[in-house]
Amino acid sequence: MCGIIGYLGNKKALEILLDGLEKLEYRGYDSCGLVIFNSSQNYYLQKTVGSTKALREKIKSLFEGNWGIAHTRWATHGGVTDFNAHPHYDCRQEIFVVHNGIIENFKEIKQRLLEKGHKFSSETDTEVFAHLVEDYLKLEKSLEEAVKKAIKEIEGTFAFLVVSKNEPEKIIGIKKSSPLILGVGKNEFLLASDPTPISFLTKNVVYLDDYDMVILKKDGFQIFSLKENKYKKPKINSIDWEIKTEQNNIFEHYMLKEIFEEAKAFGETIKDKIQEKKVIFEELNGLKIERINKIILTGCGTAYYACLYGKYLFEDYLEKETRAEIASELRYENYSYDKKTLFICISQSGETIDTLEALKIAKEKGAITVGIINVPGSSMTRIVDYLILTKAGPELAVASTKAFISQLSILYLLAFYFAKNKNPDYLYEFLSLKNKIEEMLAKKEEIESLAKNLIDFKNFYYLGRKYEYPIALEGALKLKEIAYVHAEGYPAGEMKHGPIALIDKDFPTIVLAPQDSLFEKSISNLEEIKARKGKVVLISDSEKDFEVYSQIKIPQTKEEFYPFLITPLIHLFAYFFAKHLKREIDRPRNLAKSVTVE
Ligand code: F6R
């Protein structure tokens, strides 16, 4: 949430920062801005409500500076206005700041600064930091010394970039719980919230730890750890991550492109992990399940639904107590971790603050931590004891799709890997899922016409039992977030306990009922809905005609594999529903891809 970027080098900062903002925009896109400086200490500041496109249109100047900072915003404190867009500055417009995170104690700091005579020009929490640095600069000899002092007053989460008009060719970056990465090029440097805008200039990056402060100058950089109170030797890593931002001309939206990459994401993620009827996890370095007496899986949103799938799977395959918990709740629970607890966090971005904080707590309390993460080098990848990367590739649409399939596939392989009694033939069936996912994607037209036919309905239920329950939740979430249509996922058996009261001819239900061990029970629930004149869309491999509004046929597979086949269908359904409602599919309102604030 919110993307920040800074550039210092020989090139024109304006283009680099605008390009960088475009690549960071999926993190938040309600407003944006930048400030650029040249060697004569002149600067150019521009901000606007809207996306980088709006900023480009507003920029009339061809200002030629070679250092500056920029920001794309997802509003937390203060409405979406030009004034609240970053960069923010001090009373004299000499110190400029961009920020990702939340300053929790900003009201107290602001009050104190107002009493001292500071003049504020926005309603944001961020602006207080510019004024704090201004105050400390009266006492300290350099920007970095002032930042060091000011940061001690900040409670909350942050990645800040700070520049001063009076200290040319210098950018200070500092972080706590929000991501910040330094790109080290040839005579040029970038600081950014994620590797995407950096990878176009250099593959060499330094991942900053909490309370690391980067002092970036034309001739190099230093990293001072405020935690250790000393300069650190930086570790330069190489990134293997490149995003092709040009819109694929076959697909109208990134979301559709990414749904169509679900089979490939599955294939890439499991590649090299199945060898001669065995599952190999080199990443686990011989970790033995016997060391573990309970398992806890956590994540947020779609990643949490993957956790729920993992819970059913682990309970079926391993004899271990397993829980799936929403990370934003888990982090405030008094869960008892110990060194026999296996803690698995699942995240596409590897930056989601609630998952990250839950991970830190589990690790601190001694649990064995595993991460199933898509973005290499992200914060979680650097904390977990064992890292399993999903290989879905960059996901640009805000709604997560192909990463979800990759997460399910790693969970299955983990269950199989740790299981004592396993039938190697299951792996043949598992491998066949790639083609079956393709087969599901080929139902595009059928799903589109279903979505069109149902377009006037304002409410939907998605029902499933056991393995299909997380997929019901996923289907409902997708419809809510990209089509802005009310939908709820329920365990089918729960309908009678209340929700069925809403059923009438205007409230359709999508029933996920493959022929698994709970098929008959799901069909009873379907009949109960029909009996109340509810429209039913059934997704099943059954040949029988259930006389429902629509029946979508899927191939047969093993009970625990049906989610792989149903997921592409419910993703396509939400996509086409949103498309025919003319929604902003890749950038749904109020959302951002990487949720780095609470
Ligand atoms: C839904 C969606 C979100 C994310 C959630 C977690 O389509 O994209 O619910 O799944 O914000 O994000 P990650 O996986 O990056 O931790």
Residues whose N, C-alpha, C, O or C-beta is under 5 A from the ligand:
A	BS01	F6R	C300 G301 T302 A303 I346 S347 Q348 S349 G350 T352 V398 A399 S400 K593 V595
